[in-house]
């Protein structure tokens, strides 16, 4: 599942409309639609706002596996 498909699934799981998300983030419903359709990339700041709103991690939205062992030097 692509990250933008996950955005829509999370919103629907939270029983929120695109309009409700848009109002919470002070943007338009059309902008939320573009994020969910993958037609527009979002900023890291917007991703952070969505994570806070949905109470999920950015790793979850981006589909990163748990427990990644990042290279450390």
mmJSON file of the N, C-alpha and C atoms, coordinates in Angstrom:
{"data_MODEL":{"atom_site":{
"group_PDB":["ATOM","ATOM","ATOM","ATOM","ATOM","ATOM","ATOM","ATOM","ATOM","ATOM","ATOM","ATOM","ATOM","ATOM","ATOM","ATOM","ATOM","ATOM","ATOM","ATOM","ATOM","ATOM","ATOM","ATOM","ATOM","ATOM","ATOM","ATOM","ATOM","ATOM","ATOM","ATOM","ATOM","ATOM","ATOM","ATOM","ATOM","ATOM","ATOM","ATOM","ATOM","ATOM","ATOM","ATOM","ATOM","ATOM","ATOM","ATOM","ATOM","ATOM","ATOM","ATOM","ATOM","ATOM","ATOM","ATOM","ATOM","ATOM","ATOM","ATOM","ATOM","ATOM","ATOM","ATOM","ATOM","ATOM","ATOM","ATOM","ATOM","ATOM","ATOM","ATOM","ATOM","ATOM","ATOM","ATOM","ATOM","ATOM","ATOM","ATOM","ATOM","ATOM","ATOM","ATOM","ATOM","ATOM","ATOM","ATOM","ATOM","ATOM","ATOM","ATOM","ATOM","ATOM","ATOM","ATOM","ATOM","ATOM","ATOM","ATOM","ATOM","ATOM","ATOM","ATOM","ATOM","ATOM","ATOM","ATOM","ATOM","ATOM","ATOM","ATOM","ATOM","ATOM","ATOM","ATOM","ATOM","ATOM","ATOM","ATOM","ATOM","ATOM","ATOM","ATOM","ATOM","ATOM","ATOM","ATOM","ATOM","ATOM","ATOM","ATOM","ATOM","ATOM","ATOM","ATOM","ATOM","ATOM","ATOM","ATOM","ATOM","ATOM","ATOM","ATOM","ATOM","ATOM","ATOM","ATOM","ATOM","ATOM","ATOM","ATOM","ATOM","ATOM","ATOM","ATOM","ATOM","ATOM","ATOM","ATOM","ATOM","ATOM","ATOM","ATOM","ATOM","ATOM","ATOM","ATOM","ATOM","ATOM","ATOM","ATOM","ATOM","ATOM","ATOM","ATOM","ATOM","ATOM","ATOM","ATOM","ATOM","ATOM","ATOM","ATOM","ATOM","ATOM","ATOM","ATOM","ATOM","ATOM","ATOM","ATOM","ATOM","ATOM","ATOM","ATOM","ATOM","ATOM","ATOM","ATOM","ATOM","ATOM","ATOM","ATOM","ATOM","ATOM","ATOM","ATOM","ATOM","ATOM","ATOM","ATOM","ATOM","ATOM","ATOM","ATOM","ATOM","ATOM","ATOM"],
"id":[1,2,3,4,5,6,7,8,9,10,11,12,13,14,15,16,17,18,19,20,21,22,23,24,25,26,27,28,29,30,31,32,33,34,35,36,37,38,39,40,41,42,43,44,45,46,47,48,49,50,51,52,53,54,55,56,57,58,59,60,61,62,63,64,65,66,67,68,69,70,71,72,73,74,75,76,77,78,79,80,81,82,83,84,85,86,87,88,89,90,91,92,93,94,95,96,97,98,99,100,101,102,103,104,105,106,107,108,109,110,111,112,113,114,115,116,117,118,119,120,121,122,123,124,125,126,127,128,129,130,131,132,133,134,135,136,137,138,139,140,141,142,143,144,145,146,147,148,149,150,151,152,153,154,155,156,157,158,159,160,161,162,163,164,165,166,167,168,169,170,171,172,173,174,175,176,177,178,179,180,181,182,183,184,185,186,187,188,189,190,191,192,193,194,195,196,197,198,199,200,201,202,203,204,205,206,207,208,209,210,211,212,213,214,215,216,217,218,219],
"type_symbol":["N","C","C","N","C","C","N","C","C","N","C","C","N","C","C","N","C","C","N","C","C","N","C","C","N","C","C","N","C","C","N","C","C","N","C","C","N","C","C","N","C","C","N","C","C","N","C","C","N","C","C","N","C","C","N","C","C","N","C","C","N","C","C","N","C","C","N","C","C","N","C","C","N","C","C","N","C","C","N","C","C","N","C","C","N","C","C","N","C","C","N","C","C","N","C","C","N","C","C","N","C","C","N","C","C","N","C","C","N","C","C","N","C","C","N","C","C","N","C","C","N","C","C","N","C","C","N","C","C","N","C","C","N","C","C","N","C","C","N","C","C","N","C","C","N","C","C","N","C","C","N","C","C","N","C","C","N","C","C","N","C","C","N","C","C","N","C","C","N","C","C","N","C","C","N","C","C","N","C","C","N","C","C","N","C","C","N","C","C","N","C","C","N","C","C","N","C","C","N","C","C","N","C","C","N","C","C","N","C","C","N","C","C","N","C","C","N","C","C"],
"label_atom_id":["N","CA","C","N","CA","C","N","CA","C","N","CA","C","N","CA","C","N","CA","C","N","CA","C","N","CA","C","N","CA","C","N","CA","C","N","CA","C","N","CA","C","N","CA","C","N","CA","C","N","CA","C","N","CA","C","N","CA","C","N","CA","C","N","CA","C","N","CA","C","N","CA","C","N","CA","C","N","CA","C","N","CA","C","N","CA","C","N","CA","C","N","CA","C","N","CA","C","N","CA","C","N","CA","C","N","CA","C","N","CA","C","N","CA","C","N","CA","C","N","CA","C","N","CA","C","N","CA","C","N","CA","C","N","CA","C","N","CA","C","N","CA","C","N","CA","C","N","CA","C","N","CA","C","N","CA","C","N","CA","C","N","CA","C","N","CA","C","N","CA","C","N","CA","C","N","CA","C","N","CA","C","N","CA","C","N","CA","C","N","CA","C","N","CA","C","N","CA","C","N","CA","C","N","CA","C","N","CA","C","N","CA","C","N","CA","C","N","CA","C","N","CA","C","N","CA","C","N","CA","C","N","CA","C","N","CA","C","N","CA","C","N","CA","C","N","CA","C","N","CA","C","N","CA","C"],
"label_alt_id":[null,null,null,null,null,null,null,null,null,null,null,null,null,null,null,null,null,null,null,null,null,null,null,null,null,null,null,null,null,null,null,null,null,null,null,null,null,null,null,null,null,null,null,null,null,null,null,null,null,null,null,null,null,null,null,null,null,null,null,null,null,null,null,null,null,null,null,null,null,null,null,null,null,null,null,null,null,null,null,null,null,null,null,null,null,null,null,null,null,null,null,null,null,null,null,null,null,null,null,null,null,null,null,null,null,null,null,null,null,null,null,null,null,null,null,null,null,null,null,null,null,null,null,null,null,null,null,null,null,null,null,null,null,null,null,null,null,null,null,null,null,null,null,null,null,null,null,null,null,null,null,null,null,null,null,null,null,null,null,null,null,null,null,null,null,null,null,null,null,null,null,null,null,null,null,null,null,null,null,null,null,null,null,null,null,null,null,null,null,null,null,null,null,null,null,null,null,null,null,null,null,null,null,null,null,null,null,null,null,null,null,null,null,null,null,null,null,null,null],
"label_comp_id":["UNK","UNK","UNK","UNK","UNK","UNK","UNK","UNK","UNK","UNK","UNK","UNK","UNK","UNK","UNK","UNK","UNK","UNK","UNK","UNK","UNK","UNK","UNK","UNK","UNK","UNK","UNK","UNK","UNK","UNK","UNK","UNK","UNK","UNK","UNK","UNK","UNK","UNK","UNK","UNK","UNK","UNK","UNK","UNK","UNK","UNK","UNK","UNK","UNK","UNK","UNK","UNK","UNK","UNK","UNK","UNK","UNK","UNK","UNK","UNK","UNK","UNK","UNK","UNK","UNK","UNK","UNK","UNK","UNK","UNK","UNK","UNK","UNK","UNK","UNK","UNK","UNK","UNK","UNK","UNK","UNK","UNK","UNK","UNK","UNK","UNK","UNK","UNK","UNK","UNK","UNK","UNK","UNK","UNK","UNK","UNK","UNK","UNK","UNK","UNK","UNK","UNK","UNK","UNK","UNK","UNK","UNK","UNK","UNK","UNK","UNK","UNK","UNK","UNK","UNK","UNK","UNK","UNK","UNK","UNK","UNK","UNK","UNK","UNK","UNK","UNK","UNK","UNK","UNK","UNK","UNK","UNK","UNK","UNK","UNK","UNK","UNK","UNK","UNK","UNK","UNK","UNK","UNK","UNK","UNK","UNK","UNK","UNK","UNK","UNK","UNK","UNK","UNK","UNK","UNK","UNK","UNK","UNK","UNK","UNK","UNK","UNK","UNK","UNK","UNK","UNK","UNK","UNK","UNK","UNK","UNK","UNK","UNK","UNK","UNK","UNK","UNK","UNK","UNK","UNK","UNK","UNK","UNK","UNK","UNK","UNK","UNK","UNK","UNK","UNK","UNK","UNK","UNK","UNK","UNK","UNK","UNK","UNK","UNK","UNK","UNK","UNK","UNK","UNK","UNK","UNK","UNK","UNK","UNK","UNK","UNK","UNK","UNK","UNK","UNK","UNK","UNK","UNK","UNK"],
"label_asym_id":["A","A","A","A","A","A","A","A","A","A","A","A","A","A","A","A","A","A","A","A","A","A","A","A","A","A","A","A","A","A","A","A","A","A","A","A","A","A","A","A","A","A","A","A","A","A","A","A","A","A","A","A","A","A","A","A","A","A","A","A","A","A","A","A","A","A","A","A","A","A","A","A","A","A","A","A","A","A","A","A","A","A","A","A","A","A","A","A","A","A","A","A","A","A","A","A","A","A","A","A","A","A","A","A","A","A","A","A","A","A","A","A","A","A","A","A","A","A","A","A","A","A","A","A","A","A","A","A","A","A","A","A","A","A","A","A","A","A","A","A","A","A","A","A","A","A","A","A","A","A","A","A","A","A","A","A","A","A","A","A","A","A","A","A","A","A","A","A","A","A","A","A","A","A","A","A","A","A","A","A","A","A","A","A","A","A","A","A","A","A","A","A","A","A","A","A","A","A","A","A","A","A","A","A","A","A","A","A","A","A","A","A","A","A","A","A","A","A","A"],
"label_entity_id":["1","1","1","1","1","1","1","1","1","1","1","1","1","1","1","1","1","1","1","1","1","1","1","1","1","1","1","1","1","1","1","1","1","1","1","1","1","1","1","1","1","1","1","1","1","1","1","1","1","1","1","1","1","1","1","1","1","1","1","1","1","1","1","1","1","1","1","1","1","1","1","1","1","1","1","1","1","1","1","1","1","1","1","1","1","1","1","1","1","1","1","1","1","1","1","1","1","1","1","1","1","1","1","1","1","1","1","1","1","1","1","1","1","1","1","1","1","1","1","1","1","1","1","1","1","1","1","1","1","1","1","1","1","1","1","1","1","1","1","1","1","1","1","1","1","1","1","1","1","1","1","1","1","1","1","1","1","1","1","1","1","1","1","1","1","1","1","1","1","1","1","1","1","1","1","1","1","1","1","1","1","1","1","1","1","1","1","1","1","1","1","1","1","1","1","1","1","1","1","1","1","1","1","1","1","1","1","1","1","1","1","1","1","1","1","1","1","1","1"],
"label_seq_id":[1,1,1,2,2,2,3,3,3,4,4,4,5,5,5,6,6,6,7,7,7,8,8,8,9,9,9,10,10,10,11,11,11,12,12,12,13,13,13,14,14,14,15,15,15,16,16,16,17,17,17,18,18,18,19,19,19,20,20,20,21,21,21,22,22,22,23,23,23,24,24,24,25,25,25,26,26,26,27,27,27,28,28,28,29,29,29,30,30,30,31,31,31,32,32,32,33,33,33,34,34,34,35,35,35,36,36,36,37,37,37,38,38,38,39,39,39,40,40,40,41,41,41,42,42,42,43,43,43,44,44,44,45,45,45,46,46,46,47,47,47,48,48,48,49,49,49,50,50,50,51,51,51,52,52,52,53,53,53,54,54,54,55,55,55,56,56,56,57,57,57,58,58,58,59,59,59,60,60,60,61,61,61,62,62,62,63,63,63,64,64,64,65,65,65,66,66,66,67,67,67,68,68,68,69,69,69,70,70,70,71,71,71,72,72,72,73,73,73],
"pdbx_PDB_ins_code":[null,null,null,null,null,null,null,null,null,null,null,null,null,null,null,null,null,null,null,null,null,null,null,null,null,null,null,null,null,null,null,null,null,null,null,null,null,null,null,null,null,null,null,null,null,null,null,null,null,null,null,null,null,null,null,null,null,null,null,null,null,null,null,null,null,null,null,null,null,null,null,null,null,null,null,null,null,null,null,null,null,null,null,null,null,null,null,null,null,null,null,null,null,null,null,null,null,null,null,null,null,null,null,null,null,null,null,null,null,null,null,null,null,null,null,null,null,null,null,null,null,null,null,null,null,null,null,null,null,null,null,null,null,null,null,null,null,null,null,null,null,null,null,null,null,null,null,null,null,null,null,null,null,null,null,null,null,null,null,null,null,null,null,null,null,null,null,null,null,null,null,null,null,null,null,null,null,null,null,null,null,null,null,null,null,null,null,null,null,null,null,null,null,null,null,null,null,null,null,null,null,null,null,null,null,null,null,null,null,null,null,null,null,null,null,null,null,null,null],
"Cartn_x":[0.854,0.0,0.894,0.63,1.383,0.993,1.887,1.624,0.332,0.03,-1.173,-2.441,-2.361,-3.5,-3.691,-2.581,-2.644,-3.276,-2.983,-3.602,-5.12,-5.639,-7.088,-7.633,-6.961,-7.416,-7.431,-6.388,-6.339,-7.482,-7.703,-8.794,-10.131,-10.365,-11.634,-11.764,-10.658,-10.685,-11.036,-10.703,-10.99,-12.356,-13.097,-14.433,-14.424,-13.431,-13.332,-13.553,-14.12,-14.27,-13.047,-12.863,-11.788,-11.999,-13.241,-13.548,-13.132,-13.388,-13.006,-11.488,-10.772,-9.31,-8.823,-9.392,-9.006,-9.211,-10.323,-10.588,-9.594,-9.271,-8.313,-6.923,-6.573,-5.246,-5.258,-6.409,-6.566,-6.144,-6.723,-6.48,-7.803,-7.757,-8.983,-9.193,-10.429,-10.758,-10.047,-9.933,-9.265,-7.795,-7.156,-5.752,-5.62,-6.506,-6.483,-6.718,-7.619,-7.887,-6.633,-5.899,-4.668,-3.635,-3.523,-2.606,-3.026,-4.315,-4.823,-4.802,-4.811,-4.742,-3.31,-2.381,-0.984,-0.648,-1.506,-1.242,-0.43,-0.266,0.569,1.313,2.592,3.396,3.133,3.317,3.133,4.486,4.523,5.74,5.89,7.085,7.313,6.45,6.298,5.446,4.007,3.504,2.126,2.024,3.048,3.055,3.012,3.775,3.772,2.38,1.721,0.369,-0.605,-0.498,-1.38,-1.107,0.163,0.517,-0.102,-0.019,-0.613,-2.133,-2.743,-4.198,-4.673,-4.01,-4.427,-3.84,-2.878,-2.211,-1.511,-0.745,0.072,1.467,2.42,3.781,3.947,4.944,5.246,5.75,6.45,6.9,5.706,4.632,3.436,2.846,2.703,2.143,3.025,4.337,5.267,5.511,4.986,5.121,6.485,7.213,8.529,8.364,9.187,9.074,9.516,8.988,9.376,10.794,11.467,12.769,13.877,13.801,14.878,16.187,17.225,18.543,19.289,19.134,19.749,21.257,21.942,23.422,23.901,24.753,25.342,26.853,27.463,28.918,29.562],
"Cartn_y":[-1.182,0.0,1.236,2.14,3.396,4.304,5.237,6.1,6.894,7.332,8.144,7.299,6.027,5.129,4.901,4.844,4.671,5.895,7.083,8.294,8.204,7.769,7.647,6.579,5.444,4.35,4.777,5.498,5.968,6.934,7.869,8.843,8.136,7.169,6.441,5.614,5.016,4.258,5.153,6.43,7.381,8.038,7.56,8.094,9.611,10.073,11.498,11.698,12.831,13.199,14.023,14.161,15.024,16.452,16.88,18.232,18.425,17.443,17.542,17.621,16.824,16.861,18.222,18.702,19.997,21.112,21.091,22.122,22.025,20.805,20.619,21.121,21.006,21.418,22.805,23.463,24.804,24.834,23.92,23.859,23.528,23.138,22.837,21.334,20.955,19.552,19.072,19.951,19.6,19.25,19.973,19.69,18.305,17.967,16.646,15.568,15.822,14.886,14.645,15.698,15.566,14.714,14.903,14.065,12.601,12.349,10.974,10.295,11.07,10.5,10.42,10.963,10.937,11.897,12.879,13.842,15.037,15.168,16.234,15.713,16.005,15.634,16.611,16.14,17.018,17.346,18.414,18.787,17.916,17.92,17.192,17.79,19.093,19.742,19.264,19.094,18.614,17.157,16.359,14.965,14.918,15.779,15.839,16.193,17.161,17.542,16.369,15.638,14.483,13.399,13.173,12.18,12.547,13.807,14.257,14.11,14.489,14.403,12.958,12.066,10.663,9.816,10.396,9.686,8.415,8.585,7.499,8.058,7.165,7.604,7.835,8.613,8.823,7.521,6.706,5.401,4.569,4.61,3.851,4.357,5.663,6.236,5.905,6.0,5.769,4.288,3.419,1.986,1.422,2.103,1.598,0.48,-0.551,-1.657,-1.235,-1.928,-1.652,-2.137,-1.482,-1.927,-1.836,-0.844,-0.681,-0.41,-1.069,-0.858,0.119,1.397,2.432,2.342,2.591,2.57,3.621,3.192,4.105,4.061,5.226,5.28,5.827],
"Cartn_z":[0.0,0.0,0.0,-0.906,-0.979,0.191,0.54,1.688,1.52,0.305,0.104,0.248,-0.095,0.133,1.63,2.344,3.792,4.451,3.926,4.478,4.437,3.31,3.171,4.115,4.195,5.06,6.525,6.958,8.345,8.612,7.68,7.865,7.985,7.111,7.146,8.418,8.884,10.145,11.324,11.214,12.288,12.106,11.117,10.836,10.626,9.868,9.559,8.068,7.732,6.319,5.907,4.609,4.128,4.613,4.672,5.13,6.589,7.433,8.845,9.001,8.229,8.272,7.784,6.706,6.159,7.187,7.878,8.885,10.042,10.454,11.55,11.168,9.891,9.421,8.785,8.792,8.218,6.748,5.994,4.559,3.876,2.622,1.888,1.738,1.509,1.257,-0.001,-0.98,-2.232,-1.991,-1.077,-0.757,-0.125,0.777,1.418,0.364,-0.553,-1.639,-2.479,-2.768,-3.558,-2.822,-1.511,-0.73,-0.804,-0.635,-0.601,-1.964,-3.023,-4.37,-4.894,-4.144,-4.554,-5.674,-5.908,-6.977,-6.499,-5.184,-4.64,-3.422,-3.373,-2.217,-1.086,0.13,1.281,1.899,2.637,3.342,4.582,5.136,6.382,7.49,7.48,8.477,8.391,7.176,6.993,7.438,7.144,7.591,9.115,9.765,11.225,11.751,11.122,11.546,11.413,10.302,10.102,11.141,11.463,12.481,13.825,14.173,15.443,15.421,14.314,14.199,14.3,13.57,13.522,14.651,15.389,16.486,15.992,14.919,14.362,14.071,13.88,13.571,12.073,11.739,10.324,9.699,10.475,9.972,9.522,10.289,9.94,8.621,8.503,7.277,6.078,6.264,5.16,4.876,5.738,5.509,5.843,6.734,7.126,8.15,8.048,9.002,10.398,11.387,12.772,13.015,13.942,14.394,13.358,12.497,11.522,12.248,11.813,12.399,11.501,11.805,10.981,11.106,10.052,10.129,11.115,11.998,12.974,12.798,12.854,12.695,13.923],
"occupancy":[1.0,1.0,1.0,1.0,1.0,1.0,1.0,1.0,1.0,1.0,1.0,1.0,1.0,1.0,1.0,1.0,1.0,1.0,1.0,1.0,1.0,1.0,1.0,1.0,1.0,1.0,1.0,1.0,1.0,1.0,1.0,1.0,1.0,1.0,1.0,1.0,1.0,1.0,1.0,1.0,1.0,1.0,1.0,1.0,1.0,1.0,1.0,1.0,1.0,1.0,1.0,1.0,1.0,1.0,1.0,1.0,1.0,1.0,1.0,1.0,1.0,1.0,1.0,1.0,1.0,1.0,1.0,1.0,1.0,1.0,1.0,1.0,1.0,1.0,1.0,1.0,1.0,1.0,1.0,1.0,1.0,1.0,1.0,1.0,1.0,1.0,1.0,1.0,1.0,1.0,1.0,1.0,1.0,1.0,1.0,1.0,1.0,1.0,1.0,1.0,1.0,1.0,1.0,1.0,1.0,1.0,1.0,1.0,1.0,1.0,1.0,1.0,1.0,1.0,1.0,1.0,1.0,1.0,1.0,1.0,1.0,1.0,1.0,1.0,1.0,1.0,1.0,1.0,1.0,1.0,1.0,1.0,1.0,1.0,1.0,1.0,1.0,1.0,1.0,1.0,1.0,1.0,1.0,1.0,1.0,1.0,1.0,1.0,1.0,1.0,1.0,1.0,1.0,1.0,1.0,1.0,1.0,1.0,1.0,1.0,1.0,1.0,1.0,1.0,1.0,1.0,1.0,1.0,1.0,1.0,1.0,1.0,1.0,1.0,1.0,1.0,1.0,1.0,1.0,1.0,1.0,1.0,1.0,1.0,1.0,1.0,1.0,1.0,1.0,1.0,1.0,1.0,1.0,1.0,1.0,1.0,1.0,1.0,1.0,1.0,1.0,1.0,1.0,1.0,1.0,1.0,1.0,1.0,1.0,1.0,1.0,1.0,1.0,1.0,1.0,1.0,1.0,1.0,1.0],
"B_iso_or_equiv":[0.0,0.0,0.0,0.0,0.0,0.0,0.0,0.0,0.0,0.0,0.0,0.0,0.0,0.0,0.0,0.0,0.0,0.0,0.0,0.0,0.0,0.0,0.0,0.0,0.0,0.0,0.0,0.0,0.0,0.0,0.0,0.0,0.0,0.0,0.0,0.0,0.0,0.0,0.0,0.0,0.0,0.0,0.0,0.0,0.0,0.0,0.0,0.0,0.0,0.0,0.0,0.0,0.0,0.0,0.0,0.0,0.0,0.0,0.0,0.0,0.0,0.0,0.0,0.0,0.0,0.0,0.0,0.0,0.0,0.0,0.0,0.0,0.0,0.0,0.0,0.0,0.0,0.0,0.0,0.0,0.0,0.0,0.0,0.0,0.0,0.0,0.0,0.0,0.0,0.0,0.0,0.0,0.0,0.0,0.0,0.0,0.0,0.0,0.0,0.0,0.0,0.0,0.0,0.0,0.0,0.0,0.0,0.0,0.0,0.0,0.0,0.0,0.0,0.0,0.0,0.0,0.0,0.0,0.0,0.0,0.0,0.0,0.0,0.0,0.0,0.0,0.0,0.0,0.0,0.0,0.0,0.0,0.0,0.0,0.0,0.0,0.0,0.0,0.0,0.0,0.0,0.0,0.0,0.0,0.0,0.0,0.0,0.0,0.0,0.0,0.0,0.0,0.0,0.0,0.0,0.0,0.0,0.0,0.0,0.0,0.0,0.0,0.0,0.0,0.0,0.0,0.0,0.0,0.0,0.0,0.0,0.0,0.0,0.0,0.0,0.0,0.0,0.0,0.0,0.0,0.0,0.0,0.0,0.0,0.0,0.0,0.0,0.0,0.0,0.0,0.0,0.0,0.0,0.0,0.0,0.0,0.0,0.0,0.0,0.0,0.0,0.0,0.0,0.0,0.0,0.0,0.0,0.0,0.0,0.0,0.0,0.0,0.0,0.0,0.0,0.0,0.0,0.0,0.0],
"pdbx_formal_charge":[null,null,null,null,null,null,null,null,null,null,null,null,null,null,null,null,null,null,null,null,null,null,null,null,null,null,null,null,null,null,null,null,null,null,null,null,null,null,null,null,null,null,null,null,null,null,null,null,null,null,null,null,null,null,null,null,null,null,null,null,null,null,null,null,null,null,null,null,null,null,null,null,null,null,null,null,null,null,null,null,null,null,null,null,null,null,null,null,null,null,null,null,null,null,null,null,null,null,null,null,null,null,null,null,null,null,null,null,null,null,null,null,null,null,null,null,null,null,null,null,null,null,null,null,null,null,null,null,null,null,null,null,null,null,null,null,null,null,null,null,null,null,null,null,null,null,null,null,null,null,null,null,null,null,null,null,null,null,null,null,null,null,null,null,null,null,null,null,null,null,null,null,null,null,null,null,null,null,null,null,null,null,null,null,null,null,null,null,null,null,null,null,null,null,null,null,null,null,null,null,null,null,null,null,null,null,null,null,null,null,null,null,null,null,null,null,null,null,null],
"auth_seq_id":[1,1,1,2,2,2,3,3,3,4,4,4,5,5,5,6,6,6,7,7,7,8,8,8,9,9,9,10,10,10,11,11,11,12,12,12,13,13,13,14,14,14,15,15,15,16,16,16,17,17,17,18,18,18,19,19,19,20,20,20,21,21,21,22,22,22,23,23,23,24,24,24,25,25,25,26,26,26,27,27,27,28,28,28,29,29,29,30,30,30,31,31,31,32,32,32,33,33,33,34,34,34,35,35,35,36,36,36,37,37,37,38,38,38,39,39,39,40,40,40,41,41,41,42,42,42,43,43,43,44,44,44,45,45,45,46,46,46,47,47,47,48,48,48,49,49,49,50,50,50,51,51,51,52,52,52,53,53,53,54,54,54,55,55,55,56,56,56,57,57,57,58,58,58,59,59,59,60,60,60,61,61,61,62,62,62,63,63,63,64,64,64,65,65,65,66,66,66,67,67,67,68,68,68,69,69,69,70,70,70,71,71,71,72,72,72,73,73,73],
"auth_comp_id":["UNK","UNK","UNK","UNK","UNK","UNK","UNK","UNK","UNK","UNK","UNK","UNK","UNK","UNK","UNK","UNK","UNK","UNK","UNK","UNK","UNK","UNK","UNK","UNK","UNK","UNK","UNK","UNK","UNK","UNK","UNK","UNK","UNK","UNK","UNK","UNK","UNK","UNK","UNK","UNK","UNK","UNK","UNK","UNK","UNK","UNK","UNK","UNK","UNK","UNK","UNK","UNK","UNK","UNK","UNK","UNK","UNK","UNK","UNK","UNK","UNK","UNK","UNK","UNK","UNK","UNK","UNK","UNK","UNK","UNK","UNK","UNK","UNK","UNK","UNK","UNK","UNK","UNK","UNK","UNK","UNK","UNK","UNK","UNK","UNK","UNK","UNK","UNK","UNK","UNK","UNK","UNK","UNK","UNK","UNK","UNK","UNK","UNK","UNK","UNK","UNK","UNK","UNK","UNK","UNK","UNK","UNK","UNK","UNK","UNK","UNK","UNK","UNK","UNK","UNK","UNK","UNK","UNK","UNK","UNK","UNK","UNK","UNK","UNK","UNK","UNK","UNK","UNK","UNK","UNK","UNK","UNK","UNK","UNK","UNK","UNK","UNK","UNK","UNK","UNK","UNK","UNK","UNK","UNK","UNK","UNK","UNK","UNK","UNK","UNK","UNK","UNK","UNK","UNK","UNK","UNK","UNK","UNK","UNK","UNK","UNK","UNK","UNK","UNK","UNK","UNK","UNK","UNK","UNK","UNK","UNK","UNK","UNK","UNK","UNK","UNK","UNK","UNK","UNK","UNK","UNK","UNK","UNK","UNK","UNK","UNK","UNK","UNK","UNK","UNK","UNK","UNK","UNK","UNK","UNK","UNK","UNK","UNK","UNK","UNK","UNK","UNK","UNK","UNK","UNK","UNK","UNK","UNK","UNK","UNK","UNK","UNK","UNK","UNK","UNK","UNK","UNK","UNK","UNK"],
"auth_asym_id":["A","A","A","A","A","A","A","A","A","A","A","A","A","A","A","A","A","A","A","A","A","A","A","A","A","A","A","A","A","A","A","A","A","A","A","A","A","A","A","A","A","A","A","A","A","A","A","A","A","A","A","A","A","A","A","A","A","A","A","A","A","A","A","A","A","A","A","A","A","A","A","A","A","A","A","A","A","A","A","A","A","A","A","A","A","A","A","A","A","A","A","A","A","A","A","A","A","A","A","A","A","A","A","A","A","A","A","A","A","A","A","A","A","A","A","A","A","A","A","A","A","A","A","A","A","A","A","A","A","A","A","A","A","A","A","A","A","A","A","A","A","A","A","A","A","A","A","A","A","A","A","A","A","A","A","A","A","A","A","A","A","A","A","A","A","A","A","A","A","A","A","A","A","A","A","A","A","A","A","A","A","A","A","A","A","A","A","A","A","A","A","A","A","A","A","A","A","A","A","A","A","A","A","A","A","A","A","A","A","A","A","A","A","A","A","A","A","A","A"],
"auth_atom_id":["N","CA","C","N","CA","C","N","CA","C","N","CA","C","N","CA","C","N","CA","C","N","CA","C","N","CA","C","N","CA","C","N","CA","C","N","CA","C","N","CA","C","N","CA","C","N","CA","C","N","CA","C","N","CA","C","N","CA","C","N","CA","C","N","CA","C","N","CA","C","N","CA","C","N","CA","C","N","CA","C","N","CA","C","N","CA","C","N","CA","C","N","CA","C","N","CA","C","N","CA","C","N","CA","C","N","CA","C","N","CA","C","N","CA","C","N","CA","C","N","CA","C","N","CA","C","N","CA","C","N","CA","C","N","CA","C","N","CA","C","N","CA","C","N","CA","C","N","CA","C","N","CA","C","N","CA","C","N","CA","C","N","CA","C","N","CA","C","N","CA","C","N","CA","C","N","CA","C","N","CA","C","N","CA","C","N","CA","C","N","CA","C","N","CA","C","N","CA","C","N","CA","C","N","CA","C","N","CA","C","N","CA","C","N","CA","C","N","CA","C","N","CA","C","N","CA","C","N","CA","C","N","CA","C","N","CA","C","N","CA","C","N","CA","C","N","CA","C","N","CA","C","N","CA","C"],
"pdbx_PDB_model_num":[1,1,1,1,1,1,1,1,1,1,1,1,1,1,1,1,1,1,1,1,1,1,1,1,1,1,1,1,1,1,1,1,1,1,1,1,1,1,1,1,1,1,1,1,1,1,1,1,1,1,1,1,1,1,1,1,1,1,1,1,1,1,1,1,1,1,1,1,1,1,1,1,1,1,1,1,1,1,1,1,1,1,1,1,1,1,1,1,1,1,1,1,1,1,1,1,1,1,1,1,1,1,1,1,1,1,1,1,1,1,1,1,1,1,1,1,1,1,1,1,1,1,1,1,1,1,1,1,1,1,1,1,1,1,1,1,1,1,1,1,1,1,1,1,1,1,1,1,1,1,1,1,1,1,1,1,1,1,1,1,1,1,1,1,1,1,1,1,1,1,1,1,1,1,1,1,1,1,1,1,1,1,1,1,1,1,1,1,1,1,1,1,1,1,1,1,1,1,1,1,1,1,1,1,1,1,1,1,1,1,1,1,1,1,1,1,1,1,1]
}}}
